[in-house]
Amino acid sequence: MAGRTEMEAMEAGTGVRHKHRNLTEERDLLKRLNRIEGQVRGIKAMVEDERYCVDILNQVSAVQAALNSFSRVLLSNHIKTCVVDDIEAGNGEEAVEELCKTIQKLLK
């Protein structure tokens, strides 16, 4: 992990890793999350308004699809930056192992 100087570094003593994202990537991810957050608030309002179950379930499905899309974008960016950087730094085996574990979690 020490080879991640530009894209990802361990915060001293905490074990928390960070990744610098370019402004475009960060804005896209935050825009997606803000939209999802609004959708979740909408679902809460629907429950409070005693809306029909199927209508709420349709909105829940939309949120799940939005989260899946967010995950795909984030995973793609991770592979193109962090994983490539780790491989180039000679930490390919660790990077691929971490990637495989991450994909397994996403597919649950």
C-alpha distances in whole Angstrom, upper triangle without the diagonal:
4,5,6,9,12,11,8,7,7,11,13,14,14,10,11,9,11,12,15,18,21,24,26,23,23,26,27,24,26,30,29,28,31,33,32,32,36,37,36,38,41,40,41,44,45,45,47,49,50,49,50,47,47,46,43,42,42,40,38,37,37,34,32,32,31,28,27,28,25,23,24,23,20,18,20,18,15,16,17,14,11,11,13,11,8,11,13,10,10,8,11,12,9,9,13,13,11,14,17,16,16,19,21,21,22,25,26
4,5,7,10,11,9,7,7,11,11,13,14,12,13,11,12,13,15,19,21,24,26,24,24,28,28,26,28,31,31,30,33,35,34,35,38,39,38,40,43,43,43,46,48,48,49,52,53,52,53,50,50,49,46,45,45,43,40,40,39,37,35,35,34,31,31,31,28,26,26,26,22,21,22,20,17,18,19,16,13,14,15,12,10,13,13,10,11,9,13,14,12,12,16,16,15,17,20,20,20,23,25,25,26,29,30
4,6,9,10,9,8,10,13,15,17,17,15,15,12,13,13,15,17,20,23,25,23,23,27,27,26,28,31,30,30,33,35,34,35,38,39,39,41,43,43,44,47,48,48,50,53,53,53,53,51,50,49,47,45,45,43,41,40,39,37,35,35,33,31,30,30,27,25,25,24,21,20,21,19,16,16,16,13,11,12,12,9,7,10,9,6,8,8,11,13,11,11,15,16,15,17,20,20,20,23,25,25,26,29,30
4,6,6,5,5,8,12,14,16,16,13,13,10,10,9,11,14,16,20,21,19,19,23,24,22,24,27,27,26,29,31,31,31,35,36,35,37,40,40,41,43,45,45,47,49,50,49,50,48,47,46,43,42,42,40,38,37,36,33,32,32,30,27,27,27,24,22,23,21,18,18,18,16,13,14,14,11,8,10,11,7,7,10,10,8,10,9,12,14,12,11,15,16,14,15,19,19,18,21,23,23,24,27,29
4,6,6,6,9,11,13,16,16,15,14,11,10,10,10,13,16,19,21,19,19,23,24,23,24,27,28,27,30,32,32,32,36,37,37,38,41,41,42,45,46,47,48,50,52,51,52,50,49,48,45,44,44,41,40,39,38,35,34,34,32,29,29,29,26,24,25,23,20,20,20,17,15,17,16,12,11,13,13,9,10,13,12,10,13,13,15,18,16,15,18,20,18,19,22,23,22,24,27,26,27,30,32
4,6,7,11,13,15,19,18,17,15,12,10,8,8,10,12,15,17,16,16,20,21,20,22,25,25,25,27,30,30,31,33,35,35,37,39,40,41,43,45,45,47,49,50,49,50,48,47,46,44,43,42,40,38,38,36,33,33,32,30,28,28,27,24,23,23,21,18,18,18,15,14,15,14,10,10,13,12,9,11,14,12,11,15,14,16,19,18,16,19,21,19,19,23,23,22,24,27,26,26,29,31
4,7,11,13,16,18,18,16,14,10,8,5,6,8,10,14,15,13,14,17,18,17,19,22,22,22,24,27,27,27,30,31,31,33,36,36,37,40,41,42,43,46,47,46,47,45,44,42,40,39,38,36,34,34,32,30,29,28,26,24,24,23,20,19,19,17,14,15,15,12,10,12,11,7,6,10,10,8,9,13,12,11,15,14,15,18,16,13,16,18,16,16,20,20,18,20,23,23,22,26,28
4,7,9,13,15,14,12,10,6,5,4,7,10,13,16,18,15,15,19,19,18,19,22,23,22,24,27,26,27,30,31,31,33,35,36,36,39,40,41,42,45,46,45,46,44,43,42,39,38,38,36,34,33,32,29,28,28,26,24,24,23,20,19,20,18,15,15,16,13,11,13,13,10,7,10,12,9,10,13,14,12,15,13,15,17,14,12,16,17,14,15,19,18,17,19,22,21,21,25,26
4,6,9,12,11,9,8,6,6,7,9,13,16,19,21,19,18,21,23,20,22,25,25,24,27,29,29,29,32,33,33,34,37,37,38,40,42,42,44,46,47,47,48,46,45,44,41,40,40,38,36,36,35,32,31,31,29,26,27,26,23,22,23,21,18,18,20,17,14,16,17,13,11,13,15,12,11,15,16,13,15,14,16,18,15,14,18,18,16,17,21,20,19,22,24,23,24,27,28
4,6,8,8,6,6,5,7,10,12,16,19,21,24,21,20,24,25,22,23,27,27,25,28,30,29,29,32,34,33,34,37,37,37,40,42,42,43,46,47,47,48,45,45,44,41,40,41,38,36,36,35,32,31,32,30,27,27,28,24,23,24,23,20,20,22,19,16,19,20,16,13,16,18,15,14,17,18,16,17,15,18,19,15,15,19,18,16,18,21,20,19,22,24,23,24,27,28
4,6,6,6,6,6,7,11,13,16,20,21,24,22,20,23,25,23,23,27,27,25,27,30,29,28,32,33,32,33,37,37,36,39,41,41,42,45,46,46,47,45,46,44,41,41,41,38,36,37,36,32,32,33,31,28,29,29,25,24,26,25,21,22,24,21,19,21,22,19,16,19,21,18,17,21,22,19,21,19,21,22,19,18,22,22,19,21,24,22,21,25,26,24,26,29,30
4,6,7,8,10,11,15,16,20,23,25,28,26,24,27,29,26,26,30,31,28,30,34,33,32,35,37,35,37,40,40,39,42,44,44,45,48,49,49,51,48,49,48,44,44,44,42,39,40,39,36,35,36,34,31,32,33,29,28,30,29,25,25,27,25,22,25,26,22,19,22,24,21,20,23,24,21,22,20,23,24,21,21,24,24,21,24,26,25,24,28,29,27,29,32,32
4,6,8,11,13,17,19,22,26,28,30,28,26,29,31,28,28,32,32,29,31,35,33,32,36,37,35,37,40,40,39,42,44,43,44,47,48,49,50,48,48,48,44,44,44,42,39,40,40,36,35,37,35,31,32,33,30,28,31,30,26,26,29,27,24,26,27,24,21,23,25,23,21,25,25,22,23,21,24,24,21,21,25,23,21,24,26,24,24,27,28,26,28,32,32
4,5,9,11,15,18,21,24,26,28,26,23,27,28,25,25,29,29,26,28,31,30,29,32,34,32,33,36,36,35,38,40,40,40,44,45,45,46,44,45,44,40,40,41,38,35,36,36,32,32,33,31,28,29,30,27,25,28,27,23,24,26,24,22,24,26,23,20,22,25,22,21,24,25,23,24,21,24,24,20,20,23,22,19,22,24,22,21,25,26,24,25,29,28
4,6,10,13,16,19,23,25,27,24,22,26,27,24,24,28,27,25,28,30,29,28,32,33,31,33,36,36,35,38,40,39,41,44,44,44,45,43,43,43,39,38,39,37,34,35,34,31,30,31,30,26,27,28,25,23,25,25,21,21,24,22,19,21,23,20,17,18,21,19,17,21,22,20,21,18,20,20,16,17,20,18,15,18,21,18,18,21,22,21,22,26,26
4,7,10,13,16,20,21,23,21,19,22,23,20,20,24,24,21,24,27,25,25,28,29,28,30,33,33,32,35,37,37,38,41,42,42,43,40,41,40,37,36,36,34,31,32,31,28,27,28,26,23,24,25,22,20,22,22,18,19,21,19,16,19,21,18,15,17,20,18,17,21,22,20,21,18,20,21,17,16,19,19,15,17,20,18,17,20,22,19,21,24,24
4,7,10,13,17,19,21,18,16,20,21,18,19,23,22,21,23,26,25,25,28,29,28,30,33,33,33,36,38,37,39,41,42,42,43,41,41,40,37,36,36,34,31,32,31,27,26,27,25,22,23,23,20,18,20,19,16,16,18,16,13,16,17,14,11,14,17,15,14,17,19,17,18,16,17,18,15,14,17,17,13,15,18,17,15,19,20,19,20,23,24
4,7,9,13,15,17,15,13,17,18,15,16,20,20,19,21,24,23,23,26,28,27,29,32,32,32,35,37,37,38,41,42,41,42,40,40,39,36,35,35,33,31,31,30,27,26,26,24,21,22,22,18,17,19,18,14,15,17,14,12,15,16,13,11,14,16,14,14,18,18,17,19,17,19,20,17,15,18,19,15,16,20,19,17,20,22,20,20,24,25
4,6,10,12,14,12,11,14,15,13,15,18,18,18,20,23,22,23,26,27,27,29,31,32,32,35,37,37,38,41,42,41,42,40,40,38,36,35,34,32,30,30,29,26,25,25,23,20,21,20,17,16,17,15,12,13,14,11,9,13,13,10,8,12,13,12,13,16,17,16,18,16,17,19,17,14,17,19,15,15,19,19,16,19,22,20,20,23,25
4,7,9,12,10,9,13,14,13,14,17,18,18,20,22,23,23,26,28,28,29,32,33,33,36,37,38,39,41,43,42,43,42,41,39,37,36,36,33,31,31,29,27,27,26,23,22,22,21,18,18,18,16,13,15,15,12,11,14,13,10,10,14,15,13,14,18,17,17,20,19,20,22,20,17,20,22,19,18,22,22,19,22,25,23,23,26,28
4,6,8,6,6,9,11,10,12,14,15,15,18,20,20,21,24,25,26,27,29,31,32,34,35,36,38,39,41,40,41,39,39,37,35,34,33,30,29,29,27,24,24,24,21,19,20,18,15,15,16,13,11,13,13,9,10,13,12,9,11,14,15,14,16,19,19,19,22,21,21,23,21,18,21,22,20,18,22,22,19,21,24,23,21,25,27
4,6,5,6,9,10,11,12,14,16,17,18,20,21,22,24,26,27,29,30,32,33,35,36,38,39,41,42,41,42,41,40,38,36,35,34,31,31,30,28,26,26,25,22,21,22,19,17,18,18,14,13,15,14,11,12,15,13,11,13,16,16,15,18,20,20,21,24,23,23,26,24,21,23,25,23,21,25,25,22,23,27,26,24,27,30
4,6,5,6,9,10,10,12,14,15,16,18,20,21,22,24,26,27,28,30,31,33,34,36,37,38,40,39,41,39,39,36,34,34,33,30,30,30,27,25,26,24,21,21,22,19,17,18,19,15,14,17,16,13,15,18,16,14,16,20,20,19,22,24,24,24,27,27,27,29,28,24,26,28,25,24,27,28,25,26,29,28,26,29,31
4,6,5,6,9,10,10,12,14,15,17,18,20,21,23,24,26,27,29,30,32,33,35,36,37,39,37,39,38,36,34,33,32,31,28,28,27,24,23,24,22,19,19,20,17,15,17,16,13,13,16,15,12,15,17,15,14,17,20,19,19,22,24,24,25,28,27,27,29,28,24,26,28,25,23,27,27,24,24,28,27,24,27,30
4,6,5,6,9,10,11,12,14,16,17,18,20,21,23,24,26,27,29,30,32,33,35,36,38,36,37,36,35,33,31,30,29,26,26,25,22,21,21,20,17,16,17,14,12,13,13,9,9,12,11,8,11,14,12,12,14,16,17,17,20,22,22,23,26,24,24,26,25,21,23,25,22,20,23,24,20,21,24,23,21,24,26
4,5,5,6,8,10,11,12,14,15,16,18,20,21,22,24,26,27,28,30,32,33,34,36,35,36,35,34,32,30,30,28,25,25,25,22,20,21,20,17,16,17,15,12,14,15,11,10,14,14,11,13,16,15,14,15,18,19,19,21,23,24,24,27,25,25,28,25,22,24,26,22,21,24,24,21,22,25,23,21,24,26
4,6,5,6,9,10,10,12,14,15,16,18,20,21,22,24,26,27,28,30,31,33,35,33,35,34,33,30,29,29,27,24,24,24,21,19,21,20,16,16,18,15,12,15,16,13,12,16,16,13,16,19,18,17,19,21,22,22,24,27,27,28,31,29,29,31,29,26,27,29,26,24,27,27,23,24,27,25,23,26,28
4,6,5,6,9,10,11,12,14,16,17,19,20,21,23,25,26,27,29,31,32,33,31,33,32,30,28,26,26,24,22,22,21,18,17,18,16,13,13,15,12,9,12,13,9,10,14,13,11,14,17,16,16,18,20,21,22,24,26,27,28,30,29,28,30,28,25,26,27,24,22,25,25,21,22,25,23,20,23,25
4,5,5,6,9,10,11,12,14,15,17,18,20,21,23,24,26,27,29,30,32,30,31,30,29,27,25,25,23,20,20,20,17,15,16,15,11,11,12,10,7,10,11,8,8,12,12,11,13,16,16,15,16,19,20,21,22,25,26,27,29,27,26,28,26,22,24,25,22,20,22,22,18,19,22,20,17,20,22
4,5,5,6,8,10,10,12,14,15,16,18,20,21,22,24,26,27,28,30,29,30,29,29,26,24,25,23,20,20,20,18,15,17,16,13,12,15,13,10,13,14,12,11,15,16,14,16,19,19,18,19,22,24,24,25,28,29,29,32,29,29,31,28,25,27,28,24,23,25,25,21,22,25,22,20,23,24
4,5,5,6,9,10,11,12,14,15,17,19,20,21,23,25,26,27,29,27,29,28,27,25,23,23,22,18,19,19,16,14,16,15,11,12,15,12,10,14,15,12,13,17,17,16,18,21,21,20,22,24,26,26,28,30,31,32,34,32,32,33,31,28,29,30,27,25,27,27,23,23,26,24,21,24,26
4,5,5,6,9,10,11,12,14,15,17,19,20,21,23,25,26,27,25,26,25,24,22,20,20,19,16,16,16,13,11,12,12,8,9,11,9,7,10,12,10,11,14,15,15,17,19,20,20,21,23,25,26,27,29,30,31,33,31,30,32,30,26,27,28,25,23,25,24,21,21,23,21,18,21,22
4,5,5,6,9,10,10,12,14,15,17,18,20,21,23,24,26,24,26,24,24,22,20,20,19,16,15,16,13,10,12,12,9,8,11,11,8,11,13,12,12,15,17,16,17,20,21,21,21,23,25,26,27,29,31,31,33,31,30,31,29,26,27,27,24,22,25,24,20,20,23,20,17,20,21
4,5,5,6,9,10,11,12,14,15,17,18,20,21,22,24,23,25,24,24,21,19,20,19,16,16,17,14,12,14,15,11,11,15,14,11,14,17,15,15,19,20,19,21,24,24,24,24,27,29,29,30,33,34,35,37,34,34,35,33,30,31,31,28,26,28,27,24,24,26,24,21,24,25
4,5,5,6,9,10,11,13,14,15,17,19,20,21,23,21,23,22,21,18,17,18,16,13,13,14,11,9,12,12,9,10,13,12,11,14,16,15,16,19,20,20,22,24,25,25,26,28,30,31,32,34,35,36,38,36,35,36,34,31,31,32,29,27,29,28,24,24,26,24,21,23,24
4,5,5,6,9,10,11,12,14,15,17,19,20,21,20,21,20,19,17,15,15,14,11,10,12,9,6,9,10,7,7,11,11,9,12,15,14,15,18,19,19,21,23,24,25,25,27,29,30,31,33,35,36,37,35,34,34,32,29,30,30,27,25,26,25,22,22,23,21,18,20,21
4,5,5,6,9,10,11,12,14,16,17,18,20,19,21,20,20,18,15,16,16,12,12,14,12,9,12,13,10,10,14,14,12,15,18,17,17,20,22,22,23,26,27,27,27,29,31,32,32,35,36,37,39,36,35,36,33,31,31,32,28,27,28,27,23,24,25,22,20,22,23
4,5,5,6,9,10,10,12,14,15,16,18,17,19,19,19,16,14,16,15,11,12,14,12,10,13,14,11,13,16,16,15,18,20,19,20,23,24,24,25,28,29,29,30,32,34,35,36,38,39,40,42,39,38,39,37,34,35,35,32,30,32,30,27,27,28,25,23,25,25
4,5,5,6,9,10,10,13,14,15,17,15,16,16,16,13,11,12,11,7,8,11,8,6,10,11,9,11,14,14,14,17,19,19,20,22,24,24,26,28,29,30,30,32,34,35,36,38,40,40,42,39,38,39,37,34,34,34,31,29,30,29,26,26,27,24,21,23,23
4,5,5,6,9,10,11,12,14,15,14,16,15,16,13,10,12,12,8,8,11,10,7,10,12,11,11,15,16,15,17,20,20,20,22,25,25,26,28,30,30,30,32,34,35,36,38,40,40,42,39,38,38,36,33,34,33,30,29,30,28,25,25,26,23,20,22,22
4,5,5,6,9,10,11,12,14,14,16,16,17,14,12,14,14,11,11,14,13,11,14,16,14,15,18,19,18,20,23,23,23,26,28,28,29,31,33,33,33,35,37,38,38,41,43,43,44,42,41,41,39,36,37,37,33,32,33,31,28,28,29,26,24,26,25
4,5,5,6,9,10,10,12,11,14,14,14,11,9,12,12,8,10,13,11,10,14,15,14,15,19,19,19,21,24,24,24,27,29,29,30,33,34,34,35,36,39,40,40,42,44,45,47,44,43,43,41,38,38,38,35,34,35,33,30,30,31,28,25,27,26
4,5,5,6,9,10,11,9,11,11,12,9,6,9,10,7,7,11,10,9,12,14,14,15,18,19,19,21,23,24,24,27,29,29,30,33,34,35,35,36,39,40,40,42,44,45,46,43,42,42,40,38,38,37,34,33,33,32,29,28,29,26,24,25,24
4,5,5,6,9,10,10,13,12,14,12,9,12,13,10,10,14,14,12,15,18,17,17,20,22,21,23,26,26,26,28,31,31,32,35,36,36,36,38,40,41,41,44,46,46,47,44,44,44,41,39,39,38,35,34,35,33,30,30,30,27,25,27,25
4,5,5,6,9,9,12,13,15,12,10,13,14,11,12,16,15,14,17,20,19,20,23,24,23,25,28,28,29,31,33,33,34,37,38,39,39,40,43,44,44,47,49,49,50,47,47,47,44,42,42,42,39,37,38,36,33,33,34,30,29,30,29
4,5,5,6,5,8,9,11,8,7,10,11,9,11,14,14,14,17,19,18,20,22,23,24,26,28,29,29,31,33,34,35,38,39,40,40,41,44,45,45,47,49,50,51,48,47,47,45,43,42,42,39,38,38,36,33,33,33,30,28,29,28
4,5,5,6,9,9,11,10,7,11,13,11,11,15,16,15,17,20,20,20,23,25,25,26,29,30,30,32,34,35,36,38,40,41,40,42,44,45,46,48,50,50,51,48,47,47,45,43,42,42,39,38,38,36,33,33,33,30,28,29,27
4,5,8,11,12,15,13,11,14,16,14,15,18,19,18,20,23,23,23,26,27,27,29,32,32,32,35,37,37,38,41,42,43,42,44,47,47,48,50,52,52,54,50,50,50,47,45,45,44,41,40,41,38,36,36,36,32,31,32,30
4,5,9,11,14,12,11,14,16,14,16,19,19,19,21,24,23,24,27,28,28,30,33,34,34,36,38,39,40,42,44,44,44,46,48,49,50,52,54,54,56,53,52,52,49,47,47,46,43,42,43,41,38,38,38,35,33,34,32
4,7,8,12,10,10,13,15,14,15,18,19,19,21,23,24,25,27,29,29,31,33,34,35,37,39,40,41,43,45,45,45,46,49,50,50,52,55,55,56,53,52,52,49,47,47,46,43,42,42,40,38,37,37,34,32,33,31
4,6,9,7,7,10,12,11,13,16,16,17,19,21,22,23,25,26,27,29,31,32,33,35,37,38,39,41,43,44,44,45,47,49,49,51,53,54,55,52,51,51,48,46,46,45,42,41,41,39,36,36,36,33,31,31,30
4,6,5,7,9,10,11,13,15,16,17,19,21,22,23,25,26,28,29,31,32,34,35,37,38,39,41,43,44,44,45,47,49,49,51,53,54,55,52,51,50,48,46,45,45,42,40,40,39,36,35,35,32,30,30,29
4,5,5,6,9,10,10,12,14,15,16,18,20,21,22,24,26,27,29,30,31,33,35,36,37,39,41,42,42,42,45,47,47,48,51,52,52,49,48,47,45,43,42,42,39,38,37,35,33,32,32,29,27,27,25
4,5,5,6,9,10,10,12,14,15,16,18,20,21,23,24,26,27,29,30,31,33,35,36,37,39,41,41,41,44,46,46,47,50,51,51,48,47,46,44,42,41,41,38,36,36,35,32,31,31,28,26,26,25
4,5,5,7,9,10,11,13,15,16,17,19,20,21,23,25,26,28,29,30,32,34,35,37,38,39,40,41,43,45,45,47,49,50,51,48,46,46,44,42,41,41,38,36,36,35,32,31,31,29,27,26,26
4,5,5,6,9,10,11,12,14,15,17,18,20,21,23,24,26,27,28,30,32,33,35,36,37,38,38,41,43,43,44,47,48,49,46,44,44,42,40,39,38,36,34,34,33,30,29,29,27,24,24,23
4,5,5,6,9,10,10,12,14,15,16,18,20,21,23,24,26,27,29,30,31,33,35,36,36,36,39,41,41,42,45,46,47,44,42,42,40,38,37,36,34,32,31,30,28,26,26,24,22,21,20
4,5,5,6,9,10,11,12,14,15,17,19,20,21,23,24,26,27,29,30,32,33,35,35,36,38,40,40,42,44,45,46,43,41,41,40,37,36,36,34,32,31,31,28,26,27,25,22,22,21
4,5,5,6,9,10,11,12,14,15,16,18,20,21,23,24,26,27,28,30,32,33,33,34,37,38,39,40,43,44,45,42,40,40,39,36,35,35,33,31,31,30,27,26,26,24,21,22,21
4,5,5,6,9,10,11,12,14,15,16,18,20,21,22,24,26,27,29,30,31,32,32,35,36,37,38,41,42,42,39,38,38,36,33,33,32,30,28,28,27,24,23,23,21,18,19,18
4,5,5,6,9,10,11,12,14,15,17,19,20,21,23,24,25,27,29,30,31,31,33,35,36,37,39,40,41,38,36,36,35,32,31,31,29,27,26,25,23,21,22,20,17,17,17
4,5,5,6,9,10,11,12,14,15,17,18,20,21,23,24,26,27,29,29,30,32,34,35,36,38,39,40,38,36,36,35,32,31,31,29,27,27,26,23,22,23,21,18,18,18
4,5,5,6,9,10,10,12,14,15,16,18,20,21,22,24,26,27,27,28,30,32,33,34,36,37,38,36,34,34,33,30,29,29,27,25,25,24,21,20,21,19,16,17,17
4,5,5,6,9,10,10,12,14,15,16,18,20,21,22,24,26,26,26,29,30,31,32,35,36,36,33,32,32,30,27,27,27,24,22,22,21,18,17,18,15,13,13,13
4,5,5,6,9,10,11,12,14,15,17,18,20,21,23,24,25,25,27,30,30,31,33,35,36,33,31,31,30,27,26,27,24,22,22,22,19,17,18,17,13,14,15
4,5,5,6,9,10,11,12,14,15,17,18,20,21,23,23,24,26,28,29,30,32,34,35,32,31,31,30,27,26,27,24,22,23,22,19,18,19,17,14,15,17
4,5,5,6,9,10,10,12,14,15,16,18,20,21,21,22,24,26,26,28,30,31,32,30,28,29,27,24,23,24,21,19,20,19,15,15,16,14,11,13,14
4,5,5,6,9,10,10,12,14,15,16,18,20,20,20,23,25,25,26,29,30,31,28,26,27,25,22,21,22,19,17,17,17,14,12,14,12,9,10,12
4,5,5,6,9,10,11,12,14,15,17,18,19,20,22,24,25,26,28,29,30,28,26,27,26,23,22,23,21,18,19,19,16,14,16,15,12,13,15
4,6,5,6,9,10,11,12,14,16,17,17,18,20,22,23,24,26,27,29,26,25,26,24,21,21,22,19,17,18,18,15,14,17,15,12,14,16
4,5,5,6,8,10,10,12,14,15,15,16,18,20,20,22,24,25,26,24,22,23,21,18,18,18,16,13,15,14,11,10,13,11,8,11,13
4,6,5,6,9,10,11,12,14,15,15,17,19,20,21,23,25,26,23,21,22,21,18,17,18,16,13,14,15,12,10,13,13,9,11,14
4,5,5,6,9,10,11,12,14,14,16,18,19,20,22,24,25,23,21,23,22,18,18,20,17,14,16,17,14,13,16,16,13,15,18
4,5,5,6,9,10,11,11,12,14,16,17,18,20,21,23,21,19,21,19,16,16,18,15,12,15,15,12,12,15,14,12,15,17
4,5,5,6,9,10,10,10,12,14,15,16,18,20,21,18,17,18,16,13,13,14,12,9,11,12,9,9,12,12,10,12,15
4,5,5,6,9,10,10,11,14,15,16,17,19,21,19,17,18,18,14,14,16,14,11,13,15,12,11,15,15,13,15,18
4,5,5,6,8,9,10,12,14,15,16,18,20,18,17,19,18,14,15,17,15,12,15,17,14,14,17,17,15,18,21
4,6,5,5,6,9,10,11,12,14,15,17,15,14,16,14,10,12,14,11,9,12,14,11,12,15,15,14,17,19
4,6,6,5,6,9,10,10,12,14,15,14,12,14,13,9,9,12,11,8,11,13,11,11,15,16,14,16,20
4,7,6,6,8,10,11,12,14,16,15,13,16,16,12,12,16,14,12,15,17,15,15,19,19,18,20,23
4,6,5,6,9,10,10,12,14,13,13,16,15,11,13,16,14,12,16,17,15,16,20,20,19,21,24
4,6,5,6,9,10,10,12,11,10,13,12,8,11,13,11,10,14,15,13,15,18,18,18,20,23
4,5,5,6,9,10,11,9,7,10,9,6,7,10,9,8,11,13,12,13,16,17,17,19,22
4,5,5,6,9,10,10,8,11,12,9,10,13,13,11,14,17,16,16,19,21,20,22,25
4,5,5,6,9,9,9,12,12,9,12,15,14,13,16,18,17,18,22,22,22,24,27
4,5,5,6,5,6,9,8,6,9,12,11,11,14,16,16,17,20,21,21,23,26
4,5,5,5,4,8,9,7,9,12,12,12,14,17,17,18,20,22,22,24,26
4,5,7,7,11,12,11,12,15,16,15,18,20,20,21,24,25,25,27,30
4,6,8,11,11,10,13,15,15,16,19,20,20,22,24,25,26,28,31
4,6,8,9,10,12,14,14,15,18,19,20,21,24,25,26,28,30
4,6,6,6,9,10,11,12,14,16,17,18,20,22,23,25,27
4,5,5,6,8,10,10,12,14,15,16,18,20,21,22,25
4,5,5,6,9,10,11,12,14,15,17,19,20,21,23
4,6,5,6,9,10,11,12,14,15,17,18,20,22
4,5,5,6,9,10,10,12,14,15,16,18,20
4,5,5,6,9,10,10,12,14,15,16,19
4,5,5,6,9,10,11,13,14,16,17
4,5,5,6,9,10,11,12,14,16
4,5,5,6,9,10,11,12,15
4,5,5,6,9,10,11,13
4,5,5,6,9,10,11
4,5,5,6,9,10
4,5,5,6,9
4,5,5,7
4,5,5
4,6
4
